[in-house]
């Protein structure tokens, strides 16, 4: 399994079933750490969509009702990054969001929509591939370039 990218770079890879298992194991670890402070924890993002290519970085959403409980674990942050920091490699992005809030609903809807609609998923993949060819060393531009398509998908709900 290929997992991880150098910070700031973009490289799409075909779906790897082992990403799902890696996400499951990470979710188990997060549940053991956070206990009842996390209402729900879900594998999100393109690695959770088998029909399309993805950056080999697993996105996980942690739904909470009380940020103060979560913040007691570490200083206030909403995105946690896992990987080999010495080599500047990112393997996981952990998004802590309000459970059932806008971000949570958008993450889950987007994943489920693309998993249920292969044509939409493949359109999204084409956008990602075009952006990858332009912005392989500029993840910010790559991410910004996806926003219009993400907006269209989210507003189709």
PyMOL commands that set and color helices and strands:
alter all, ss='L'
color gray80, all
select helices_A, chain A and resi 17-37+46-48+67-71+102-116+118-134+139-154
alter helices_A, ss='H'
color red, helices_A
select strands_A, chain A and resi 5-6+12-13+40-44+54-55+58-64+79-84+89-98
alter strands_A, ss='S'
color yellow, strands_A
deselect
rebuild
show_as cartoon
